[in-house]
Amino acid sequence: MYFVVKVTSGQEKIAANILQNKMTKSDLPIYSIMVVDGMRGYIILEAEDEISVRQFATKGKSVRGVLPTALPVEEVKKLIETRSNVVKIEKGDIVEFTSGPLKGYEAKVLKIDEAKGNMIVERLDVVVPIALTVKMNIAKIVKKAKAEESTQ
């Protein structure tokens, strides 16, 4: 069974590390600890029963309490499954920035550095084009390079 433990917001990883150290010394039936991206202020414990979780999670630094109902397995699967429907940005694509100081502007991708998650782009609406290095996750594809090549 999965149980949600309320922790100090922003301290999820710290609380999970503290509980993991406590788990190695404890004989309570706690099986796993999960920190899920996007769930600020909460971590998930897999345990045999709620009583064990309450005994385990009390008096912990950054731990605020345990929610009274168990989390269904289907909900946990939704939280931890990876979504791979992301369209890959490639050299030559036209992208639009979705956040940051360049939000709303369009640019052409000159180079991709997947290891760092960066791309070098050139804004389209400027008189003198300048190469800018930006994070890949702040842009969405407006026009693919392949579509652009077939129209020329």
SERO-4910 file (N, C-alpha, C, O; in steps of 0.05 Angstrom, whole numbers):
BEGIN
 pado doro    nc1    nc2    nc3   cac1   cac2   cac3    cc1    cc2    cc3    oc1    oc2    oc3
  Met    A     17    -24      0      0      0      0     18     25      0     40     25     11
  Tyr    A      8     46    -12     23     71    -14     10     92      3    -15     95      3
  Phe    A     26    107     17     16    128     35     31    154     29     55    154     23
  Val    A     16    177     30     28    203     25     36    215     52     20    217     70
  Val    A     61    224     53     72    237     76     76    267     70     89    273     50
  Lys    A     65    284     86     68    313     82     94    322     94    100    316    118
  Val    A    110    336     78    136    346     88    138    376     82    121    387     68
  Thr    A    159    389     92    163    417     87    167    421     57    183    407     45
  Ser    A    153    440     46    154    445     17    183    453      9    195    470     21
  Gly    A    193    440    -11    220    445    -20    241    427     -7    264    427    -15
  Gln    A    233    412     14    251    395     29    246    366     24    252    349     41
  Glu    A    233    359      1    225    331     -4    249    312     -4    248    291      8
  Lys    A    270    320    -19    293    302    -21    308    299      6    317    277     12
  Ile    A    310    320     21    323    320     47    307    302     66    318    285     79
  Ala    A    280    305     66    263    288     83    265    259     75    266    241     92
  Ala    A    266    254     49    269    226     39    295    214     47    296    190     55
  Asn    A    317    229     46    343    219     55    343    213     85    354    192     94
  Ile    A    331    230    101    329    225    130    313    200    135    321    183    151
  Leu    A    290    197    121    273    174    125    287    148    115    284    127    127
  Gln    A    303    151     94    318    127     84    338    118    104    341     94    109
  Asn    A    353    137    117    372    129    138    357    116    161    367     97    173
  Lys    A    334    127    168    318    116    190    307     88    182    305     71    200
  Met    A    301     84    157    291     58    147    311     36    151    303     13    157
  Thr    A    337     42    147    357     21    149    360     12    178    368    -11    183
  Lys    A    354     29    197    356     23    225    330     12    237    330      0    259
  Ser    A    308     15    223    282      7    233    274    -21    224    283    -30    203
  Asp    A    258    -35    240    247    -61    232    218    -59    223    205    -80    221
  Leu    A    208    -35    220    180    -32    211    178    -40    181    197    -37    166
  Pro    A    154    -50    173    151    -58    145    147    -35    125    125    -31    114
  Ile    A    168    -19    121    169      3    102    186     -7     79    209    -16     83
  Tyr    A    175     -7     54    189    -19     32    203      1     13    225     -5      4
  Ser    A    191     24      9    204     43     -9    195     72     -2    175     76     10
  Ile    A    212     91    -11    207    119     -8    209    132    -36    229    128    -50
  Met    A    189    147    -44    189    160    -71    186    190    -68    169    200    -54
  Val    A    203    204    -83    200    233    -86    192    237   -115    207    230   -133
  Val    A    168    248   -119    157    252   -146    159    281   -154    151    299   -140
  Asp    A    171    286   -178    173    313   -188    145    324   -192    127    311   -202
  Gly    A    141    349   -183    115    361   -186     97    359   -162     76    372   -160
  Met    A    105    342   -143     89    340   -118    105    354    -96    118    341    -79
  Arg    A    103    380    -96    117    396    -75    103    392    -48     79    394    -46
  Gly    A    120    386    -28    110    383     -1    100    356      6     89    352     28
  Tyr    A    104    336    -12     95    309     -6    115    288    -16    129    293    -37
  Ile    A    118    266     -2    132    243    -12    114    219     -8     95    220      7
  Ile    A    120    197    -21    103    173    -20    119    150     -8    142    145    -15
  Leu    A    107    137     12    119    114     24    103     89     17     79     89     17
  Glu    A    118     67     11    105     41      6    109     26     32    131     22     41
  Ala    A     87     17     44     88      3     69     66    -18     71     48    -19     55
  Glu    A     68    -34     92     48    -55     96     21    -43    106      0    -51     97
  Asp    A     23    -24    125     -2    -12    136      3     17    145     26     26    148
  Glu    A    -19     31    151    -18     59    159     -5     62    186      9     82    191
  Ile    A     -9     44    204      2     46    231     33     46    229     46     62    243
  Ser    A     44     29    213     73     28    209     84     55    199    104     65    208
  Val    A     69     66    179     78     92    167     77    113    188     95    130    190
  Arg    A     55    114    204     53    135    225     75    132    246     86    152    254
  Gln    A     81    108    254    103    104    273    130    112    261    147    124    275
  Phe    A    133    105    236    159    110    222    163    140    217    185    150    220
  Ala    A    143    154    208    145    181    199    142    203    220    146    226    214
  Thr    A    137    195    245    134    215    266    162    223    276    181    208    275
  Lys    A    163    247    287    187    258    299    210    260    279    233    260    287
  Gly    A    204    263    254    225    266    234    228    295    227    208    310    226
  Lys    A    253    304    221    257    331    213    245    335    186    248    318    168
  Ser    A    231    357    182    217    364    157    191    349    152    177    355    133
  Val    A    185    329    169    160    313    165    138    327    180    140    333    204
  Arg    A    115    332    167     92    346    179     69    327    186     52    335    202
  Gly    A     68    304    174     46    285    180     41    266    157     53    267    136
  Val    A     21    249    162     14    228    142    -16    233    135    -32    237    152
  Leu    A    -22    233    109    -50    235    100    -65    210    108    -54    188    107
  Pro    A    -90    213    116   -105    190    128   -113    168    109   -118    146    118
  Thr    A   -114    173     83   -122    151     65    -99    142     48    -80    157     41
  Ala    A    -99    116     41    -79    104     24    -82    114     -5   -104    121    -13
  Leu    A    -60    114    -19    -60    123    -47    -64     98    -65    -49     79    -62
  Pro    A    -84     98    -83    -88     74   -100    -64     70   -118    -50     89   -126
  Val    A    -59     45   -125    -36     37   -142    -38     51   -169    -17     58   -180
  Glu    A    -62     54   -180    -65     67   -206    -55     96   -205    -43    105   -225
  Glu    A    -60    110   -183    -51    137   -181    -21    139   -179     -8    157   -191
  Val    A     -8    120   -166     21    119   -164     33    114   -191     53    126   -199
  Lys    A     21     96   -206     31     90   -233     29    114   -251     47    119   -267
  Lys    A      7    130   -249      5    155   -264     26    175   -257     37    189   -275
  Leu    A     33    176   -231     53    195   -222     81    188   -231     97    206   -237
  Ile    A     88    162   -232    116    155   -238    121    147   -267    144    143   -275
  Glu    A    100    144   -283    105    136   -311    117    159   -327    111    182   -322
  Thr    A    135    151   -345    148    172   -361    133    176   -386    121    158   -398
  Arg    A    132    201   -394    117    208   -419    138    212   -441    155    229   -439
  Ser    A    136    196   -462    156    198   -483    144    209   -509    153    203   -531
  Asn    A    123    224   -507    110    235   -531    121    263   -538    108    279   -552
  Val    A    145    269   -528    157    295   -533    169    295   -561    183    276   -569
  Val    A    164    316   -577    175    318   -603    203    328   -600    209    347   -586
  Lys    A    222    314   -614    250    321   -611    257    345   -629    251    346   -652
  Ile    A    270    364   -616    279    388   -630    305    381   -646    323    369   -634
  Glu    A    306    389   -671    329    383   -688    340    409   -700    328    430   -699
  Lys    A    364    406   -711    377    429   -724    360    438   -748    351    421   -764
  Gly    A    355    464   -751    340    474   -773    311    480   -766    297    493   -781
  Asp    A    301    469   -743    273    473   -735    268    502   -727    287    516   -718
  Ile    A    244    511   -730    235    538   -721    221    533   -694    201    517   -693
  Val    A    230    546   -673    218    542   -646    207    568   -636    215    590   -644
  Glu    A    188    566   -618    177    589   -603    183    585   -574    178    563   -563
  Phe    A    192    606   -561    198    604   -532    173    606   -516    156    623   -521
  Thr    A    171    589   -496    146    587   -480    150    600   -452    130    604   -438
  Ser    A    174    607   -445    179    620   -419    205    636   -420    220    634   -439
  Gly    A    210    651   -399    234    667   -397    232    693   -412    210    701   -421
  Pro    A    254    707   -414    254    734   -426    248    734   -456    241    754   -467
  Leu    A    251    711   -469    246    709   -498    218    698   -504    212    691   -527
  Lys    A    201    696   -484    174    685   -488    159    698   -511    157    722   -512
  Gly    A    149    681   -529    133    691   -551    150    695   -577    138    697   -598
  Tyr    A    176    697   -574    193    701   -598    199    674   -612    198    653   -599
  Glu    A    204    676   -638    211    652   -653    241    654   -661    252    675   -664
  Ala    A    253    629   -664    281    628   -671    286    602   -687    271    583   -686
  Lys    A    308    603   -702    317    579   -717    339    565   -702    357    578   -692
  Val    A    337    539   -699    357    523   -685    381    519   -702    379    509   -725
  Leu    A    405    527   -691    430    524   -706    445    499   -697    458    485   -713
  Lys    A    444    492   -671    459    470   -660    445    460   -635    433    475   -620
  Ile    A    447    433   -630    435    420   -607    457    408   -590    475    395   -601
  Asp    A    456    412   -564    474    399   -545    457    383   -526    449    394   -505
  Glu    A    450    358   -533    432    342   -516    443    335   -489    428    332   -470
  Ala    A    470    332   -487    482    325   -461    476    347   -440    471    340   -417
  Lys    A    478    372   -448    472    394   -430    444    403   -430    435    418   -413
  Gly    A    428    394   -450    400    403   -453    398    431   -464    378    445   -460
  Asn    A    419    440   -479    419    467   -490    416    466   -521    420    445   -533
  Met    A    410    489   -532    410    492   -561    419    520   -567    414    539   -552
  Ile    A    432    522   -590    440    549   -600    420    557   -621    416    542   -641
  Val    A    408    581   -617    387    590   -636    394    618   -646    411    632   -635
  Glu    A    380    626   -667    382    652   -678    354    664   -681    338    652   -695
  Arg    A    349    686   -668    322    698   -670    316    706   -698    333    715   -713
  Leu    A    291    703   -706    283    709   -734    275    738   -738    277    748   -761
  Asp    A    265    751   -718    253    778   -722    273    801   -716    264    823   -709
  Val    A    299    796   -718    318    817   -712    334    824   -738    336    808   -756
  Val    A    344    848   -739    359    858   -762    386    844   -763    394    834   -785
  Val    A    400    843   -741    426    830   -739    423    805   -723    420    806   -698
  Pro    A    424    782   -736    421    757   -721    445    751   -703    468    753   -711
  Ile    A    439    743   -678    459    736   -658    452    708   -648    429    702   -642
  Ala    A    473    691   -646    469    664   -635    465    665   -605    481    678   -591
  Leu    A    444    652   -595    438    652   -567    438    623   -558    428    605   -572
  Thr    A    449    617   -534    448    591   -522    425    591   -502    425    606   -483
  Val    A    406    573   -505    382    571   -487    377    542   -481    386    524   -494
  Lys    A    361    538   -460    353    511   -452    332    500   -472    315    516   -481
  Met    A    333    475   -477    314    462   -496    286    461   -485    266    462   -500
  Asn    A    283    460   -458    257    456   -447    240    482   -446    217    481   -436
  Ile    A    251    504   -455    235    529   -455    224    536   -483    215    558   -488
  Ala    A    226    516   -502    217    522   -529    199    499   -539    202    476   -531
  Lys    A    182    507   -558    165    487   -571    169    490   -601    174    512   -611
  Ile    A    166    468   -616    170    469   -645    146    482   -658    123    474   -653
  Val    A    151    502   -675    131    514   -691    130    502   -719    109    496   -731
  Lys    A    154    497   -730    157    486   -757    181    468   -758    203    476   -750
  Lys    A    177    444   -767    199    425   -770    217    431   -793    208    443   -813
  Ala    A    243    425   -792    262    430   -813    255    415   -838    259    426   -860
  Lys    A    246    391   -835    239    374   -859    217    387   -875    218    386   -900
  Ala    A    197    398   -863    175    411   -876    185    436   -891    176    442   -913
  Glu    A    205    450   -878    216    474   -890    232    467   -916    230    482   -935
  Glu    A    247    445   -915    263    437   -938    246    429   -962    253    434   -985
  Ser    A    223    416   -957    206    406   -979    191    429   -993    183    426  -1016
  Thr    A    187    452   -979    173    474   -992    192    491  -1009    183    506  -1026
  Gln    A    218    488  -1005    237    504  -1021    245    491  -1047    260    502  -1062
***
